[in-house]
Amino acid sequence: MSDSLRALQKLVVAFRDQRDWAQFHQPKDLALGLGIEAGELGELFLWKKEDEVEALLQDPQYRQKLSHELADVQVYLLLLAERTKIDLGQAVVEKMNLNEAKYPVEKARGNARKYTEF
C-alpha cells in the first residue's frame, strides 16, 4: 500500500478507535455503509444532463458536497479494507493487471463494450 493511502487509513482507524466504534464495523456493515455512501454520491448527479453537471462543478458549494461524499466513500473503503486485511494498493495493481488482459488496447480503445463482447 502506498504511504499516502496507509496514512489515510491510519487517520480513519484512529478516529474510529478513539470512539470505540470497531465493535460496530463488521464487514457486512461496512460494505452496506459503503454502498449507501456511494448512493449519496450518485444522488449529486442523478437526472442531471452533462452540461448541468459541468456547470455545477464550477459551484463551490456543490464541489464541497461532492468532496464530502467522495471522502465518505473513501472512509468506508479504507475501513473495510482494514477490517478484512486487504492491501488496497496491492488489490488495485492486481485488478489493473487483470483488466489489462481483459481489455487489450487494440480491442478496447475508444469503445465501452464489455470484454466479453470483443
Distance bins in CASP14 RR format, pairs under 12 A and 6 or more apart:
PFRMAT RR
TARGET T0000
AUTHOR 0000-0000-0000
RMODE 2
METHOD distances of the structure
MODEL  1
1 7 0 0 0 0 1 0 0 0 0 0 0
1 8 0 0 0 0 1 0 0 0 0 0 0
1 9 1 0 0 1 0 0 0 0 0 0 0
1 10 0 0 0 0 0 1 0 0 0 0 0
1 78 0 0 0 0 0 1 0 0 0 0 0
1 81 0 0 0 0 1 0 0 0 0 0 0
1 82 0 0 0 0 0 1 0 0 0 0 0
1 85 0 0 0 0 0 1 0 0 0 0 0
1 86 0 0 0 0 1 0 0 0 0 0 0
1 87 1 0 1 0 0 0 0 0 0 0 0
1 88 1 0 1 0 0 0 0 0 0 0 0
1 89 1 0 1 0 0 0 0 0 0 0 0
1 90 1 0 0 1 0 0 0 0 0 0 0
1 91 0 0 0 0 1 0 0 0 0 0 0
1 92 0 0 0 0 1 0 0 0 0 0 0
1 93 0 0 0 0 0 1 0 0 0 0 0
2 8 0 0 0 0 1 0 0 0 0 0 0
2 9 0 0 0 0 0 1 0 0 0 0 0
2 87 0 0 0 0 1 0 0 0 0 0 0
2 88 0 0 0 0 1 0 0 0 0 0 0
2 89 1 0 0 1 0 0 0 0 0 0 0
2 90 0 0 0 0 0 1 0 0 0 0 0
2 92 0 0 0 0 1 0 0 0 0 0 0
2 93 0 0 0 0 0 1 0 0 0 0 0
3 9 0 0 0 0 0 1 0 0 0 0 0
3 10 0 0 0 0 0 1 0 0 0 0 0
3 89 0 0 0 0 0 1 0 0 0 0 0
4 10 0 0 0 0 0 1 0 0 0 0 0
4 11 0 0 0 0 0 1 0 0 0 0 0
4 74 0 0 0 0 0 1 0 0 0 0 0
4 78 0 0 0 0 0 1 0 0 0 0 0
4 88 0 0 0 0 0 1 0 0 0 0 0
4 89 0 0 0 0 0 1 0 0 0 0 0
5 11 0 0 0 0 0 1 0 0 0 0 0
5 12 0 0 0 0 0 1 0 0 0 0 0
5 74 0 0 0 0 1 0 0 0 0 0 0
5 77 0 0 0 0 0 1 0 0 0 0 0
5 78 1 0 0 1 0 0 0 0 0 0 0
5 81 0 0 0 0 1 0 0 0 0 0 0
5 82 0 0 0 0 0 1 0 0 0 0 0
5 86 0 0 0 0 0 1 0 0 0 0 0
5 87 0 0 0 0 1 0 0 0 0 0 0
5 88 1 0 0 1 0 0 0 0 0 0 0
5 89 1 0 0 1 0 0 0 0 0 0 0
5 90 0 0 0 0 0 1 0 0 0 0 0
5 91 0 0 0 0 0 1 0 0 0 0 0
5 92 0 0 0 0 1 0 0 0 0 0 0
5 93 0 0 0 0 0 1 0 0 0 0 0
6 12 0 0 0 0 0 1 0 0 0 0 0
6 13 0 0 0 0 0 1 0 0 0 0 0
6 78 0 0 0 0 1 0 0 0 0 0 0
6 81 0 0 0 0 0 1 0 0 0 0 0
6 82 0 0 0 0 0 1 0 0 0 0 0
6 87 0 0 0 0 1 0 0 0 0 0 0
6 88 0 0 0 0 1 0 0 0 0 0 0
6 89 0 0 0 0 1 0 0 0 0 0 0
6 90 0 0 0 0 0 1 0 0 0 0 0
7 13 0 0 0 0 0 1 0 0 0 0 0
7 14 0 0 0 0 0 1 0 0 0 0 0
7 78 0 0 0 0 0 1 0 0 0 0 0
8 14 0 0 0 0 0 1 0 0 0 0 0
8 15 0 0 0 0 0 1 0 0 0 0 0
8 71 0 0 0 0 1 0 0 0 0 0 0
8 74 1 0 0 1 0 0 0 0 0 0 0
8 75 0 0 0 0 1 0 0 0 0 0 0
8 77 0 0 0 0 1 0 0 0 0 0 0
8 78 1 0 0 1 0 0 0 0 0 0 0
8 79 0 0 0 0 0 1 0 0 0 0 0
8 81 0 0 0 0 0 1 0 0 0 0 0
8 82 0 0 0 0 0 1 0 0 0 0 0
8 88 0 0 0 0 1 0 0 0 0 0 0
8 89 0 0 0 0 0 1 0 0 0 0 0
9 15 0 0 0 0 0 1 0 0 0 0 0
9 16 0 0 0 0 0 1 0 0 0 0 0
9 74 0 0 0 0 1 0 0 0 0 0 0
9 75 0 0 0 0 1 0 0 0 0 0 0
9 76 0 0 0 0 0 1 0 0 0 0 0
9 77 0 0 0 0 1 0 0 0 0 0 0
9 78 1 0 1 0 0 0 0 0 0 0 0
9 79 0 0 0 0 1 0 0 0 0 0 0
9 80 0 0 0 0 0 1 0 0 0 0 0
9 81 1 0 0 1 0 0 0 0 0 0 0
9 82 1 0 1 0 0 0 0 0 0 0 0
9 83 0 0 0 0 0 1 0 0 0 0 0
9 85 0 0 0 0 0 1 0 0 0 0 0
9 86 0 0 0 0 0 1 0 0 0 0 0
9 87 0 0 0 0 1 0 0 0 0 0 0
9 88 1 0 0 1 0 0 0 0 0 0 0
9 89 0 0 0 0 0 1 0 0 0 0 0
10 16 0 0 0 0 0 1 0 0 0 0 0
10 17 0 0 0 0 0 1 0 0 0 0 0
10 78 0 0 0 0 1 0 0 0 0 0 0
10 79 0 0 0 0 0 1 0 0 0 0 0
10 82 0 0 0 0 1 0 0 0 0 0 0
11 17 0 0 0 0 0 1 0 0 0 0 0
11 18 0 0 0 0 0 1 0 0 0 0 0
11 71 0 0 0 0 0 1 0 0 0 0 0
11 74 0 0 0 0 0 1 0 0 0 0 0
11 75 0 0 0 0 1 0 0 0 0 0 0
11 78 0 0 0 0 1 0 0 0 0 0 0
11 79 0 0 0 0 0 1 0 0 0 0 0
11 82 0 0 0 0 0 1 0 0 0 0 0
12 18 0 0 0 0 0 1 0 0 0 0 0
12 19 0 0 0 0 0 1 0 0 0 0 0
12 21 0 0 0 0 0 1 0 0 0 0 0
12 22 0 0 0 0 0 1 0 0 0 0 0
12 25 0 0 0 0 0 1 0 0 0 0 0
12 30 0 0 0 0 0 1 0 0 0 0 0
12 71 0 0 0 0 1 0 0 0 0 0 0
12 72 0 0 0 0 0 1 0 0 0 0 0
12 74 0 0 0 0 1 0 0 0 0 0 0
12 75 1 0 1 0 0 0 0 0 0 0 0
12 76 0 0 0 0 1 0 0 0 0 0 0
12 77 0 0 0 0 1 0 0 0 0 0 0
12 78 1 0 1 0 0 0 0 0 0 0 0
12 79 1 0 0 1 0 0 0 0 0 0 0
12 80 0 0 0 0 0 1 0 0 0 0 0
12 81 0 0 0 0 0 1 0 0 0 0 0
12 82 1 0 0 1 0 0 0 0 0 0 0
12 83 0 0 0 0 0 1 0 0 0 0 0
12 88 0 0 0 0 0 1 0 0 0 0 0
13 19 0 0 0 0 0 1 0 0 0 0 0
13 21 0 0 0 0 0 1 0 0 0 0 0
13 22 0 0 0 0 1 0 0 0 0 0 0
13 25 0 0 0 0 1 0 0 0 0 0 0
13 75 0 0 0 0 0 1 0 0 0 0 0
13 78 1 0 0 1 0 0 0 0 0 0 0
13 79 1 0 0 1 0 0 0 0 0 0 0
13 80 0 0 0 0 0 1 0 0 0 0 0
13 81 0 0 0 0 0 1 0 0 0 0 0
13 82 1 0 1 0 0 0 0 0 0 0 0
13 83 0 0 0 0 1 0 0 0 0 0 0
14 21 0 0 0 0 0 1 0 0 0 0 0
14 22 0 0 0 0 0 1 0 0 0 0 0
14 78 0 0 0 0 0 1 0 0 0 0 0
14 79 0 0 0 0 0 1 0 0 0 0 0
14 82 0 0 0 0 0 1 0 0 0 0 0
15 21 0 0 0 0 1 0 0 0 0 0 0
15 22 0 0 0 0 0 1 0 0 0 0 0
15 25 0 0 0 0 0 1 0 0 0 0 0
15 75 0 0 0 0 1 0 0 0 0 0 0
15 78 0 0 0 0 0 1 0 0 0 0 0
15 79 0 0 0 0 1 0 0 0 0 0 0
15 82 0 0 0 0 0 1 0 0 0 0 0
16 22 1 0 1 0 0 0 0 0 0 0 0
16 23 0 0 0 0 1 0 0 0 0 0 0
16 24 0 0 0 0 1 0 0 0 0 0 0
16 25 1 0 0 1 0 0 0 0 0 0 0
16 30 0 0 0 0 0 1 0 0 0 0 0
16 75 0 0 0 0 1 0 0 0 0 0 0
16 76 0 0 0 0 0 1 0 0 0 0 0
16 78 0 0 0 0 1 0 0 0 0 0 0
16 79 1 0 0 1 0 0 0 0 0 0 0
16 80 0 0 0 0 0 1 0 0 0 0 0
16 82 0 0 0 0 1 0 0 0 0 0 0
16 83 0 0 0 0 1 0 0 0 0 0 0
17 23 0 0 0 0 0 1 0 0 0 0 0
17 25 0 0 0 0 0 1 0 0 0 0 0
17 79 0 0 0 0 0 1 0 0 0 0 0
17 82 0 0 0 0 0 1 0 0 0 0 0
19 25 0 0 0 0 0 1 0 0 0 0 0
21 29 0 0 0 0 0 1 0 0 0 0 0
21 30 0 0 0 0 0 1 0 0 0 0 0
21 75 0 0 0 0 0 1 0 0 0 0 0
21 79 0 0 0 0 1 0 0 0 0 0 0
21 83 0 0 0 0 0 1 0 0 0 0 0
22 29 0 0 0 0 0 1 0 0 0 0 0
22 30 0 0 0 0 0 1 0 0 0 0 0
22 79 0 0 0 0 1 0 0 0 0 0 0
22 82 0 0 0 0 1 0 0 0 0 0 0
22 83 0 0 0 0 1 0 0 0 0 0 0
23 29 0 0 0 0 0 1 0 0 0 0 0
23 83 0 0 0 0 0 1 0 0 0 0 0
24 30 0 0 0 0 1 0 0 0 0 0 0
24 32 0 0 0 0 0 1 0 0 0 0 0
24 33 0 0 0 0 0 1 0 0 0 0 0
24 79 0 0 0 0 0 1 0 0 0 0 0
24 83 0 0 0 0 0 1 0 0 0 0 0
25 31 0 0 0 0 0 1 0 0 0 0 0
25 32 0 0 0 0 0 1 0 0 0 0 0
25 33 0 0 0 0 1 0 0 0 0 0 0
25 34 0 0 0 0 0 1 0 0 0 0 0
25 75 0 0 0 0 0 1 0 0 0 0 0
25 76 0 0 0 0 1 0 0 0 0 0 0
25 78 0 0 0 0 0 1 0 0 0 0 0
25 79 1 0 1 0 0 0 0 0 0 0 0
25 80 0 0 0 0 1 0 0 0 0 0 0
25 81 0 0 0 0 0 1 0 0 0 0 0
25 82 0 0 0 0 1 0 0 0 0 0 0
25 83 1 0 1 0 0 0 0 0 0 0 0
25 84 0 0 0 0 0 1 0 0 0 0 0
26 32 0 0 0 0 1 0 0 0 0 0 0
26 33 0 0 0 0 0 1 0 0 0 0 0
26 79 0 0 0 0 0 1 0 0 0 0 0
26 80 0 0 0 0 1 0 0 0 0 0 0
26 83 1 0 0 1 0 0 0 0 0 0 0
26 84 0 0 0 0 0 1 0 0 0 0 0
27 33 0 0 0 0 0 1 0 0 0 0 0
27 34 0 0 0 0 0 1 0 0 0 0 0
27 76 0 0 0 0 0 1 0 0 0 0 0
27 79 0 0 0 0 1 0 0 0 0 0 0
27 80 1 0 0 1 0 0 0 0 0 0 0
27 81 0 0 0 0 0 1 0 0 0 0 0
27 82 0 0 0 0 0 1 0 0 0 0 0
27 83 1 0 1 0 0 0 0 0 0 0 0
27 84 1 0 1 0 0 0 0 0 0 0 0
27 85 0 0 0 0 0 1 0 0 0 0 0
27 86 0 0 0 0 0 1 0 0 0 0 0
28 34 0 0 0 0 0 1 0 0 0 0 0
28 35 0 0 0 0 0 1 0 0 0 0 0
28 80 0 0 0 0 1 0 0 0 0 0 0
28 83 0 0 0 0 0 1 0 0 0 0 0
28 84 0 0 0 0 0 1 0 0 0 0 0
29 35 0 0 0 0 0 1 0 0 0 0 0
29 36 0 0 0 0 0 1 0 0 0 0 0
29 76 0 0 0 0 1 0 0 0 0 0 0
29 79 0 0 0 0 1 0 0 0 0 0 0
29 80 0 0 0 0 1 0 0 0 0 0 0
29 83 0 0 0 0 1 0 0 0 0 0 0
30 36 0 0 0 0 0 1 0 0 0 0 0
30 37 0 0 0 0 0 1 0 0 0 0 0
30 73 0 0 0 0 0 1 0 0 0 0 0
30 75 0 0 0 0 1 0 0 0 0 0 0
30 76 1 0 1 0 0 0 0 0 0 0 0
30 77 0 0 0 0 1 0 0 0 0 0 0
30 78 0 0 0 0 1 0 0 0 0 0 0
30 79 1 0 1 0 0 0 0 0 0 0 0
30 80 1 0 1 0 0 0 0 0 0 0 0
30 81 0 0 0 0 1 0 0 0 0 0 0
30 82 0 0 0 0 1 0 0 0 0 0 0
30 83 1 0 1 0 0 0 0 0 0 0 0
30 84 0 0 0 0 1 0 0 0 0 0 0
30 86 0 0 0 0 0 1 0 0 0 0 0
31 37 0 0 0 0 0 1 0 0 0 0 0
31 38 0 0 0 0 0 1 0 0 0 0 0
31 76 0 0 0 0 1 0 0 0 0 0 0
31 77 0 0 0 0 1 0 0 0 0 0 0
31 79 0 0 0 0 0 1 0 0 0 0 0
31 80 1 0 0 1 0 0 0 0 0 0 0
31 81 0 0 0 0 0 1 0 0 0 0 0
31 83 0 0 0 0 1 0 0 0 0 0 0
31 84 0 0 0 0 1 0 0 0 0 0 0
32 38 0 0 0 0 0 1 0 0 0 0 0
32 39 0 0 0 0 0 1 0 0 0 0 0
32 76 0 0 0 0 1 0 0 0 0 0 0
32 80 0 0 0 0 0 1 0 0 0 0 0
33 39 0 0 0 0 1 0 0 0 0 0 0
33 40 0 0 0 0 1 0 0 0 0 0 0
33 41 0 0 0 0 0 1 0 0 0 0 0
33 72 0 0 0 0 1 0 0 0 0 0 0
33 73 0 0 0 0 1 0 0 0 0 0 0
33 75 0 0 0 0 1 0 0 0 0 0 0
33 76 1 0 1 0 0 0 0 0 0 0 0
33 77 0 0 0 0 0 1 0 0 0 0 0
33 79 0 0 0 0 1 0 0 0 0 0 0
33 80 0 0 0 0 1 0 0 0 0 0 0
34 40 0 0 0 0 0 1 0 0 0 0 0
34 41 0 0 0 0 0 1 0 0 0 0 0
34 69 0 0 0 0 0 1 0 0 0 0 0
34 72 0 0 0 0 1 0 0 0 0 0 0
34 73 1 0 0 1 0 0 0 0 0 0 0
34 74 0 0 0 0 1 0 0 0 0 0 0
34 75 0 0 0 0 1 0 0 0 0 0 0
34 76 1 1 0 0 0 0 0 0 0 0 0
34 77 1 0 0 1 0 0 0 0 0 0 0
34 78 0 0 0 0 1 0 0 0 0 0 0
34 79 0 0 0 0 1 0 0 0 0 0 0
34 80 1 0 0 1 0 0 0 0 0 0 0
34 81 0 0 0 0 0 1 0 0 0 0 0
34 83 0 0 0 0 0 1 0 0 0 0 0
34 84 0 0 0 0 0 1 0 0 0 0 0
35 41 0 0 0 0 1 0 0 0 0 0 0
35 42 0 0 0 0 0 1 0 0 0 0 0
35 69 0 0 0 0 0 1 0 0 0 0 0
35 72 0 0 0 0 0 1 0 0 0 0 0
35 73 0 0 0 0 1 0 0 0 0 0 0
35 76 1 0 0 1 0 0 0 0 0 0 0
35 77 0 0 0 0 1 0 0 0 0 0 0
35 80 0 0 0 0 0 1 0 0 0 0 0
36 42 0 0 0 0 0 1 0 0 0 0 0
36 43 0 0 0 0 0 1 0 0 0 0 0
36 69 0 0 0 0 0 1 0 0 0 0 0
36 72 0 0 0 0 1 0 0 0 0 0 0
36 73 0 0 0 0 1 0 0 0 0 0 0
36 76 0 0 0 0 1 0 0 0 0 0 0
37 43 0 0 0 0 0 1 0 0 0 0 0
37 44 0 0 0 0 0 1 0 0 0 0 0
37 68 0 0 0 0 1 0 0 0 0 0 0
37 69 1 0 0 1 0 0 0 0 0 0 0
37 70 0 0 0 0 1 0 0 0 0 0 0
37 71 0 0 0 0 1 0 0 0 0 0 0
37 72 1 0 1 0 0 0 0 0 0 0 0
37 73 1 0 1 0 0 0 0 0 0 0 0
37 74 0 0 0 0 1 0 0 0 0 0 0
37 75 1 0 0 1 0 0 0 0 0 0 0
37 76 1 0 1 0 0 0 0 0 0 0 0
37 77 0 0 0 0 1 0 0 0 0 0 0
37 78 0 0 0 0 0 1 0 0 0 0 0
37 79 0 0 0 0 0 1 0 0 0 0 0
37 80 0 0 0 0 0 1 0 0 0 0 0
38 44 0 0 0 0 0 1 0 0 0 0 0
38 45 0 0 0 0 0 1 0 0 0 0 0
38 69 0 0 0 0 1 0 0 0 0 0 0
38 70 0 0 0 0 1 0 0 0 0 0 0
38 72 0 0 0 0 1 0 0 0 0 0 0
38 73 1 0 1 0 0 0 0 0 0 0 0
38 74 0 0 0 0 0 1 0 0 0 0 0
38 75 0 0 0 0 0 1 0 0 0 0 0
38 76 0 0 0 0 1 0 0 0 0 0 0
38 77 0 0 0 0 1 0 0 0 0 0 0
39 45 0 0 0 0 0 1 0 0 0 0 0
39 46 0 0 0 0 1 0 0 0 0 0 0
39 69 0 0 0 0 1 0 0 0 0 0 0
39 70 0 0 0 0 0 1 0 0 0 0 0
39 72 0 0 0 0 1 0 0 0 0 0 0
39 73 0 0 0 0 1 0 0 0 0 0 0
39 76 0 0 0 0 0 1 0 0 0 0 0
40 46 0 0 0 0 0 1 0 0 0 0 0
40 65 0 0 0 0 1 0 0 0 0 0 0
40 66 0 0 0 0 0 1 0 0 0 0 0
40 68 0 0 0 0 1 0 0 0 0 0 0
40 69 1 0 1 0 0 0 0 0 0 0 0
40 70 0 0 0 0 0 1 0 0 0 0 0
40 71 0 0 0 0 0 1 0 0 0 0 0
40 72 1 0 0 1 0 0 0 0 0 0 0
40 73 0 0 0 0 1 0 0 0 0 0 0
40 76 0 0 0 0 0 1 0 0 0 0 0
41 65 0 0 0 0 1 0 0 0 0 0 0
41 66 1 0 0 1 0 0 0 0 0 0 0
41 67 0 0 0 0 0 1 0 0 0 0 0
41 68 0 0 0 0 1 0 0 0 0 0 0
41 69 1 0 1 0 0 0 0 0 0 0 0
41 70 1 0 0 1 0 0 0 0 0 0 0
41 71 0 0 0 0 1 0 0 0 0 0 0
41 72 1 0 0 1 0 0 0 0 0 0 0
41 73 1 0 1 0 0 0 0 0 0 0 0
41 74 0 0 0 0 0 1 0 0 0 0 0
41 76 0 0 0 0 0 1 0 0 0 0 0
41 77 0 0 0 0 0 1 0 0 0 0 0
42 48 0 0 0 0 0 1 0 0 0 0 0
42 53 0 0 0 0 0 1 0 0 0 0 0
42 65 0 0 0 0 0 1 0 0 0 0 0
42 66 0 0 0 0 1 0 0 0 0 0 0
42 69 1 0 0 1 0 0 0 0 0 0 0
42 70 0 0 0 0 0 1 0 0 0 0 0
42 72 0 0 0 0 0 1 0 0 0 0 0
42 73 0 0 0 0 1 0 0 0 0 0 0
43 65 0 0 0 0 1 0 0 0 0 0 0
43 66 0 0 0 0 0 1 0 0 0 0 0
43 69 0 0 0 0 1 0 0 0 0 0 0
44 52 0 0 0 0 0 1 0 0 0 0 0
44 53 0 0 0 0 1 0 0 0 0 0 0
44 56 1 0 0 1 0 0 0 0 0 0 0
44 57 0 0 0 0 0 1 0 0 0 0 0
44 59 0 0 0 0 0 1 0 0 0 0 0
44 61 0 0 0 0 0 1 0 0 0 0 0
44 62 1 0 0 1 0 0 0 0 0 0 0
44 63 0 0 0 0 0 1 0 0 0 0 0
44 64 0 0 0 0 0 1 0 0 0 0 0
44 65 1 0 0 1 0 0 0 0 0 0 0
44 66 1 0 1 0 0 0 0 0 0 0 0
44 67 0 0 0 0 0 1 0 0 0 0 0
44 68 0 0 0 0 1 0 0 0 0 0 0
44 69 1 0 0 1 0 0 0 0 0 0 0
44 70 0 0 0 0 1 0 0 0 0 0 0
44 72 0 0 0 0 0 1 0 0 0 0 0
44 73 0 0 0 0 0 1 0 0 0 0 0
45 52 0 0 0 0 1 0 0 0 0 0 0
45 53 1 0 0 1 0 0 0 0 0 0 0
45 54 0 0 0 0 0 1 0 0 0 0 0
45 56 0 0 0 0 1 0 0 0 0 0 0
45 57 0 0 0 0 0 1 0 0 0 0 0
45 62 0 0 0 0 0 1 0 0 0 0 0
45 65 0 0 0 0 0 1 0 0 0 0 0
45 66 0 0 0 0 1 0 0 0 0 0 0
45 69 0 0 0 0 0 1 0 0 0 0 0
46 52 0 0 0 0 0 1 0 0 0 0 0
46 53 0 0 0 0 0 1 0 0 0 0 0
47 53 0 0 0 0 0 1 0 0 0 0 0
48 54 0 0 0 0 1 0 0 0 0 0 0
48 55 0 0 0 0 1 0 0 0 0 0 0
48 56 1 0 0 1 0 0 0 0 0 0 0
48 57 0 0 0 0 0 1 0 0 0 0 0
48 62 0 0 0 0 0 1 0 0 0 0 0
49 55 0 0 0 0 1 0 0 0 0 0 0
49 56 0 0 0 0 0 1 0 0 0 0 0
50 56 0 0 0 0 0 1 0 0 0 0 0
50 57 0 0 0 0 0 1 0 0 0 0 0
51 57 0 0 0 0 0 1 0 0 0 0 0
51 58 0 0 0 0 0 1 0 0 0 0 0
52 58 0 0 0 0 0 1 0 0 0 0 0
52 59 0 0 0 0 0 1 0 0 0 0 0
52 62 0 0 0 0 0 1 0 0 0 0 0
53 59 0 0 0 0 0 1 0 0 0 0 0
53 62 0 0 0 0 1 0 0 0 0 0 0
53 63 0 0 0 0 0 1 0 0 0 0 0
53 66 0 0 0 0 0 1 0 0 0 0 0
54 62 0 0 0 0 0 1 0 0 0 0 0
55 62 0 0 0 0 1 0 0 0 0 0 0
55 63 0 0 0 0 0 1 0 0 0 0 0
56 62 1 0 1 0 0 0 0 0 0 0 0
56 63 0 0 0 0 1 0 0 0 0 0 0
56 64 0 0 0 0 0 1 0 0 0 0 0
56 65 0 0 0 0 1 0 0 0 0 0 0
56 66 0 0 0 0 1 0 0 0 0 0 0
57 63 1 0 0 1 0 0 0 0 0 0 0
57 64 0 0 0 0 0 1 0 0 0 0 0
57 65 0 0 0 0 0 1 0 0 0 0 0
57 66 1 0 0 1 0 0 0 0 0 0 0
57 67 0 0 0 0 0 1 0 0 0 0 0
58 66 0 0 0 0 0 1 0 0 0 0 0
59 65 0 0 0 0 1 0 0 0 0 0 0
59 66 0 0 0 0 1 0 0 0 0 0 0
60 66 0 0 0 0 0 1 0 0 0 0 0
60 67 0 0 0 0 0 1 0 0 0 0 0
61 67 0 0 0 0 0 1 0 0 0 0 0
61 68 0 0 0 0 0 1 0 0 0 0 0
62 68 0 0 0 0 0 1 0 0 0 0 0
62 69 0 0 0 0 0 1 0 0 0 0 0
63 69 0 0 0 0 0 1 0 0 0 0 0
63 70 0 0 0 0 0 1 0 0 0 0 0
64 70 0 0 0 0 0 1 0 0 0 0 0
64 71 0 0 0 0 0 1 0 0 0 0 0
65 71 0 0 0 0 0 1 0 0 0 0 0
65 72 0 0 0 0 0 1 0 0 0 0 0
66 72 0 0 0 0 0 1 0 0 0 0 0
66 73 0 0 0 0 0 1 0 0 0 0 0
67 73 0 0 0 0 0 1 0 0 0 0 0
67 74 0 0 0 0 0 1 0 0 0 0 0
68 74 0 0 0 0 0 1 0 0 0 0 0
68 75 0 0 0 0 0 1 0 0 0 0 0
69 75 0 0 0 0 0 1 0 0 0 0 0
69 76 0 0 0 0 0 1 0 0 0 0 0
70 76 0 0 0 0 0 1 0 0 0 0 0
70 77 0 0 0 0 0 1 0 0 0 0 0
71 77 0 0 0 0 0 1 0 0 0 0 0
71 78 0 0 0 0 0 1 0 0 0 0 0
72 78 0 0 0 0 0 1 0 0 0 0 0
72 79 0 0 0 0 0 1 0 0 0 0 0
73 79 0 0 0 0 0 1 0 0 0 0 0
73 80 0 0 0 0 0 1 0 0 0 0 0
74 80 0 0 0 0 0 1 0 0 0 0 0
74 81 0 0 0 0 0 1 0 0 0 0 0
74 88 0 0 0 0 0 1 0 0 0 0 0
75 81 0 0 0 0 0 1 0 0 0 0 0
75 82 0 0 0 0 0 1 0 0 0 0 0
76 82 0 0 0 0 0 1 0 0 0 0 0
76 83 0 0 0 0 0 1 0 0 0 0 0
77 83 0 0 0 0 0 1 0 0 0 0 0
77 84 0 0 0 0 0 1 0 0 0 0 0
77 86 0 0 0 0 0 1 0 0 0 0 0
77 88 1 0 0 1 0 0 0 0 0 0 0
77 89 0 0 0 0 0 1 0 0 0 0 0
77 91 0 0 0 0 0 1 0 0 0 0 0
77 92 0 0 0 0 0 1 0 0 0 0 0
78 84 0 0 0 0 0 1 0 0 0 0 0
78 86 0 0 0 0 0 1 0 0 0 0 0
78 87 0 0 0 0 0 1 0 0 0 0 0
78 88 1 0 0 1 0 0 0 0 0 0 0
78 89 0 0 0 0 0 1 0 0 0 0 0
79 86 0 0 0 0 0 1 0 0 0 0 0
79 88 0 0 0 0 0 1 0 0 0 0 0
80 86 1 0 0 1 0 0 0 0 0 0 0
80 88 0 0 0 0 1 0 0 0 0 0 0
80 91 0 0 0 0 0 1 0 0 0 0 0
81 87 1 0 0 1 0 0 0 0 0 0 0
81 88 1 0 1 0 0 0 0 0 0 0 0
81 89 0 0 0 0 1 0 0 0 0 0 0
81 90 0 0 0 0 0 1 0 0 0 0 0
81 91 1 0 0 1 0 0 0 0 0 0 0
81 92 0 0 0 0 0 1 0 0 0 0 0
82 88 0 0 0 0 1 0 0 0 0 0 0
84 91 0 0 0 0 0 1 0 0 0 0 0
85 91 0 0 0 0 0 1 0 0 0 0 0
86 92 0 0 0 0 0 1 0 0 0 0 0
86 94 0 0 0 0 0 1 0 0 0 0 0
86 95 0 0 0 0 0 1 0 0 0 0 0
87 93 0 0 0 0 1 0 0 0 0 0 0
87 94 0 0 0 0 1 0 0 0 0 0 0
88 94 0 0 0 0 0 1 0 0 0 0 0
88 95 0 0 0 0 0 1 0 0 0 0 0
89 95 0 0 0 0 1 0 0 0 0 0 0
89 96 0 0 0 0 0 1 0 0 0 0 0
90 96 0 0 0 0 0 1 0 0 0 0 0
90 97 0 0 0 0 0 1 0 0 0 0 0
91 97 0 0 0 0 0 1 0 0 0 0 0
91 98 0 0 0 0 0 1 0 0 0 0 0
92 98 0 0 0 0 0 1 0 0 0 0 0
92 99 0 0 0 0 0 1 0 0 0 0 0
93 99 0 0 0 0 0 1 0 0 0 0 0
93 100 0 0 0 0 0 1 0 0 0 0 0
94 100 0 0 0 0 0 1 0 0 0 0 0
94 101 0 0 0 0 0 1 0 0 0 0 0
95 101 0 0 0 0 0 1 0 0 0 0 0
95 102 0 0 0 0 0 1 0 0 0 0 0
95 103 0 0 0 0 0 1 0 0 0 0 0
96 102 0 0 0 0 0 1 0 0 0 0 0
96 103 0 0 0 0 0 1 0 0 0 0 0
97 103 0 0 0 0 0 1 0 0 0 0 0
98 115 0 0 0 0 0 1 0 0 0 0 0
99 105 0 0 0 0 0 1 0 0 0 0 0
99 108 0 0 0 0 1 0 0 0 0 0 0
99 114 0 0 0 0 0 1 0 0 0 0 0
99 115 0 0 0 0 1 0 0 0 0 0 0
100 107 0 0 0 0 0 1 0 0 0 0 0
100 108 0 0 0 0 1 0 0 0 0 0 0
100 115 0 0 0 0 0 1 0 0 0 0 0
101 107 0 0 0 0 0 1 0 0 0 0 0
101 108 0 0 0 0 0 1 0 0 0 0 0
101 115 0 0 0 0 1 0 0 0 0 0 0
101 118 0 0 0 0 0 1 0 0 0 0 0
102 108 0 0 0 0 1 0 0 0 0 0 0
102 113 0 0 0 0 0 1 0 0 0 0 0
102 114 0 0 0 0 1 0 0 0 0 0 0
102 115 1 1 0 0 0 0 0 0 0 0 0
102 116 0 0 0 0 1 0 0 0 0 0 0
102 117 0 0 0 0 0 1 0 0 0 0 0
102 118 0 0 0 0 1 0 0 0 0 0 0
103 109 0 0 0 0 1 0 0 0 0 0 0
103 110 0 0 0 0 0 1 0 0 0 0 0
103 111 0 0 0 0 1 0 0 0 0 0 0
103 112 0 0 0 0 0 1 0 0 0 0 0
103 113 0 0 0 0 1 0 0 0 0 0 0
103 114 0 0 0 0 1 0 0 0 0 0 0
103 115 1 0 1 0 0 0 0 0 0 0 0
103 116 0 0 0 0 0 1 0 0 0 0 0
103 117 0 0 0 0 0 1 0 0 0 0 0
103 118 0 0 0 0 1 0 0 0 0 0 0
104 115 0 0 0 0 1 0 0 0 0 0 0
104 118 0 0 0 0 1 0 0 0 0 0 0
105 111 0 0 0 0 0 1 0 0 0 0 0
105 118 0 0 0 0 0 1 0 0 0 0 0
106 118 0 0 0 0 1 0 0 0 0 0 0
107 113 0 0 0 0 1 0 0 0 0 0 0
107 114 0 0 0 0 0 1 0 0 0 0 0
107 115 0 0 0 0 1 0 0 0 0 0 0
107 116 0 0 0 0 0 1 0 0 0 0 0
107 117 0 0 0 0 1 0 0 0 0 0 0
107 118 1 0 1 0 0 0 0 0 0 0 0
108 114 0 0 0 0 1 0 0 0 0 0 0
108 115 1 0 0 1 0 0 0 0 0 0 0
108 117 0 0 0 0 0 1 0 0 0 0 0
108 118 1 0 0 1 0 0 0 0 0 0 0
109 118 0 0 0 0 0 1 0 0 0 0 0
111 117 0 0 0 0 1 0 0 0 0 0 0
111 118 0 0 0 0 1 0 0 0 0 0 0
112 118 0 0 0 0 0 1 0 0 0 0 0
END
